[in-house]
């Protein structure tokens, strides 16, 4: 399989590509943000990666800019105030945990080995994001099926 290569575009070109390739949400500017259901990060249109397709036919693909995340537009949702509040709460918990000693971390009045901290955080983040991902997939299926008669 051929690896896709990053494509350098002007701001106007990139906005046009986002509008054309993101069938799920409208883009009005590159400064708009989306919440990635895969990695849990807020990403802006400026940071989204545009790459040449892997088939060598010149088709473009969009992907999340977070290292190791392979999310595509259907995995991104508009950041509601509820999502932003939960993201901030998770980030604050992570900041507090980093301030504690690396030997042990206190969570819910219990001492937890520090190697479990990231696993616990990722587990909570995954549980938080899963319903959004399910709903995004269902909406896509319902739209494709059309109205019921």
Protein Blocks (a to p, Z undefined) as FASTA:
>chain_A
ZZdddddddfklmmmmmmmmmmmbccfbfkbccddfknopacdfklpccdddfkonopac
dddfbghiacdfklpccddfklmmmmmmmmmmmmmmmmpcfkbcceehiacdfklmmmmm
mmmmmmmmmmmmmmmmmmmmmmmnopaZZ
